[in-house]
Amino acid sequence: MKKLSVLAVAFLAGSIAATAAYNVTGKIENNGGTRIYLVTRTGTNTVDTIATSLTPDGSFVFKGDLGVAPMAAEILSEGSRMRVPVMLEDGREYDVKADVRSPQAWTVSGGGDLQRIRNEFHDIELEHSMRCDSVENYYRSNYDLNDYFWRLQLKGALNDEVGMFDARRDEFVSANDNLVSASVLVSDIRRLVNEKTVHKKYAMLGANARNTVAGKILEAEAERMMRIVVGGTAPDFTMPTPSGENLSLYGVKAKVKILDFWASWCGPCRAENPTLRKLYAEYAPKGLEIISVSLDTDKDAWIKAIKDDGMTWKHVSELGEGNTPKSVYNIFAIPHMFILDENNRIISDGLRGERLIEFIAGQFKD
């Protein structure tokens, strides 16, 4: 197992033992002989690989010393969406059965109280999945989903199911002050970040749940999210321009700034550029600036898109080397725009198209 940092070790809940042993056996059906991993999350987008296995039939045996326990781990199969949560406790044995063709139809036998609790939540997950499948099958069988109206009705029905699942998860998290509740939230952290609800979910955790790696991941995301909400001050950054010079967000002085996350390969981003062009032509003389942060990795493609789309404002990109602002601003989908005032305070988030035009116009009313 890769060594955890001192800070990460301090965050792990439970008793610390010199030899916290784990013993996980199992089989992943239909994995095509690809590699199987036992991992644990160390951050929103990072994992620590504990062990790996490569066998023709998908069977595996993971044994060793954790160093610390309990630990929220996951079994992954390369190239599959399947993730099987295993709550590793000292001295416990586990048997895992899963199938990459049915990613949610896994079972974990053995373990201790934490695995039993995690399995109880899996029952909630399975029920939610079956209800969503039932709703979708009903609409597909009875209505023409090429019709926008019925697609909209289906989306609404599925959103209702998600709302009911979230309510049940909230009840589960509130009732279980332990590693499981925190890890359940972390497993869905991208959606929580996109919905800007991480801080609300973190507030539901008890002291024991917060004092785990998963709890600390949620805490860090909650703190970061509070810095990028409307009313908060946008974090500064410095990045290279197409010419290689460094440009900082705070170094750009303007009455209103549009902070635009985009990429040359992003169709919806390119479709939004005429709107930005129109706004820049009309309001730049009055104090509007646009800073477009590209998530491109190909410099030539980036510069070509800037020229082709007539993007005559300011541009920066790390060209894939870290993309620090993407992480700081929790950007999981593009295009995404923040509107800042002259003091770099965030005054709007996520506007596009006509809503963006109306909002910017309102900032420059005499």
Residue pairs with C-beta under 8 A, 6 or more apart in sequence:
1 48
1 49
1 50
1 51
1 64
1 66
1 67
2 48
2 49
2 50
4 12
4 42
4 48
4 67
4 68
5 42
8 42
8 48
8 213
9 16
9 67
9 68
11 211
11 212
11 213
11 215
11 216
12 68
12 69
12 70
12 71
12 212
12 213
13 70
13 178
13 179
13 208
13 209
13 211
13 212
13 213
13 215
14 68
14 69
14 70
14 89
14 179
15 69
15 90
16 67
16 68
17 67
17 68
17 69
17 90
18 67
19 65
19 67
20 65
20 66
20 67
20 68
20 69
20 88
20 90
20 91
21 63
21 64
21 65
21 66
21 90
21 91
22 50
22 62
22 63
22 64
22 65
22 66
22 69
22 88
22 92
22 94
23 62
23 63
23 92
23 93
23 94
24 38
24 60
24 61
24 62
24 63
24 75
24 86
24 88
24 93
24 94
24 96
25 59
25 60
25 61
25 62
25 93
25 94
25 95
25 96
26 59
26 60
26 75
26 94
26 95
26 96
26 97
26 98
27 57
27 58
27 59
27 60
27 96
27 97
27 98
28 36
28 58
28 59
28 60
28 75
28 77
28 82
28 96
28 98
28 99
28 100
29 58
29 97
29 98
29 99
29 100
29 101
30 58
30 99
30 100
30 101
31 58
31 77
31 78
31 80
31 100
32 79
32 100
33 54
33 55
33 56
33 57
33 58
34 54
34 77
34 78
34 79
34 80
35 52
35 53
35 54
35 77
35 78
36 52
36 53
36 54
36 55
36 58
36 60
36 75
36 76
36 77
36 78
37 49
37 51
37 52
37 75
37 76
37 77
37 78
38 49
38 50
38 51
38 52
38 62
38 73
38 74
38 75
38 86
39 47
39 48
39 49
39 50
39 73
39 74
39 76
40 47
40 48
40 50
40 71
40 72
40 73
40 74
40 213
41 47
41 48
41 72
41 74
41 183
41 186
41 213
41 214
41 217
42 48
42 213
42 217
43 217
43 220
44 189
44 193
44 217
44 220
44 221
45 327
47 74
50 62
50 64
50 66
50 73
51 62
51 64
53 59
53 60
53 61
53 62
58 77
66 88
66 90
69 88
69 89
69 90
70 87
70 88
70 89
70 90
70 112
70 114
70 179
71 87
71 88
71 179
71 213
72 85
72 87
72 88
72 179
72 180
72 182
72 183
72 186
72 212
72 213
72 214
73 85
73 86
73 87
73 88
74 83
74 84
74 85
74 86
75 82
75 83
75 84
75 86
75 96
75 98
76 82
76 83
76 84
77 98
77 100
80 100
80 103
81 103
82 98
82 99
82 100
82 103
82 106
83 103
83 187
84 96
84 98
84 106
84 108
85 108
85 118
85 122
85 183
85 187
86 94
86 96
86 108
86 111
86 115
87 111
87 112
87 114
87 115
87 117
87 118
87 179
87 180
87 183
88 94
89 111
89 112
89 113
89 114
89 115
92 110
92 111
92 112
92 115
93 110
93 111
94 108
94 109
94 110
94 111
94 115
95 108
95 109
95 110
96 106
96 107
96 108
97 106
97 107
97 109
98 105
98 106
98 107
99 105
99 106
104 125
104 126
104 129
105 126
106 122
107 119
108 115
108 118
108 119
114 178
114 179
114 180
117 176
117 178
117 180
118 180
118 183
118 184
120 172
121 169
121 172
121 180
121 184
124 165
124 168
124 169
124 172
125 165
128 161
128 164
128 165
128 168
131 161
131 164
132 158
132 161
135 154
135 157
135 158
135 161
136 154
136 158
139 145
139 150
139 153
139 154
139 157
143 150
143 153
143 154
144 150
145 151
145 154
169 184
169 185
170 201
170 204
172 181
172 184
173 181
173 184
173 185
173 201
173 204
173 205
173 209
174 204
176 209
177 205
177 206
177 207
177 208
177 209
178 206
178 208
178 209
179 208
179 209
179 212
179 214
181 205
181 206
181 209
182 205
182 209
182 210
182 212
182 214
182 215
182 217
182 218
183 212
183 214
185 192
185 201
185 202
185 205
185 214
185 218
186 214
186 217
186 218
189 198
189 217
189 218
189 221
190 332
192 198
192 201
192 221
193 221
193 225
193 330
193 332
194 332
194 333
196 225
196 229
198 218
198 221
198 222
198 225
199 222
199 225
199 226
201 218
202 210
202 215
202 218
202 219
202 221
202 222
203 222
205 215
205 218
209 215
210 216
210 218
210 219
221 330
224 328
224 330
225 330
226 232
227 233
227 235
228 234
228 235
228 328
228 329
228 330
228 338
228 346
228 349
229 346
229 349
230 346
230 347
230 348
230 349
231 345
231 346
232 345
232 346
233 343
233 344
233 345
233 346
234 249
234 259
234 338
234 340
234 344
234 345
234 346
235 249
235 325
235 328
235 329
236 248
236 249
236 250
236 344
237 248
237 249
237 324
237 325
237 328
238 246
238 247
238 248
238 249
238 251
239 246
239 247
239 293
239 316
239 317
239 318
239 324
239 325
240 246
240 247
240 316
240 317
240 318
240 319
241 247
241 314
241 315
241 316
242 299
242 302
242 303
242 306
242 315
242 317
247 291
247 314
247 316
249 257
249 259
249 291
249 344
250 344
252 289
252 291
252 314
253 289
253 342
254 287
254 288
254 289
254 342
255 286
255 287
255 288
255 341
255 342
255 363
255 364
256 283
256 287
256 288
256 289
256 339
256 340
256 341
256 342
256 360
256 363
256 364
257 288
257 289
257 290
257 291
257 339
257 340
257 341
257 344
258 276
258 279
258 288
258 289
258 290
258 291
258 337
258 338
258 339
258 340
258 356
258 360
259 291
259 293
259 329
259 337
259 338
259 339
259 340
260 276
260 290
260 291
260 292
260 293
260 335
260 336
260 337
261 292
261 293
261 295
261 325
261 326
261 329
261 331
261 334
261 335
261 336
261 337
262 269
262 270
262 272
262 273
262 292
262 293
262 294
262 295
262 334
262 335
263 269
263 294
263 295
263 296
263 302
263 334
264 270
264 294
264 296
264 298
264 301
264 302
264 304
264 305
265 296
265 301
266 295
266 334
266 335
268 334
268 335
269 334
269 335
270 305
270 309
272 335
272 352
272 353
273 309
273 310
273 311
274 309
275 352
275 353
275 356
275 357
276 290
276 292
276 311
276 313
277 309
277 310
277 311
277 312
278 357
279 288
279 290
279 356
279 357
279 360
280 288
280 290
280 312
280 313
283 360
283 364
284 313
286 364
287 342
287 364
288 360
288 364
289 313
289 314
290 313
290 314
291 313
291 314
291 315
291 316
292 306
292 311
292 313
292 314
292 315
292 316
293 316
293 317
293 325
293 326
294 302
294 315
294 316
294 317
294 319
295 317
295 320
295 323
295 326
295 331
295 334
296 302
296 305
296 317
296 319
296 320
297 319
297 320
298 319
299 317
299 319
302 315
302 317
302 319
305 311
306 315
318 324
325 331
329 336
329 338
335 352
336 350
337 349
337 350
337 351
337 352
337 356
338 346
338 348
338 349
339 346
339 347
339 348
339 349
339 351
339 359
339 360
339 363
340 346
340 347
341 347
347 363
348 359
351 359
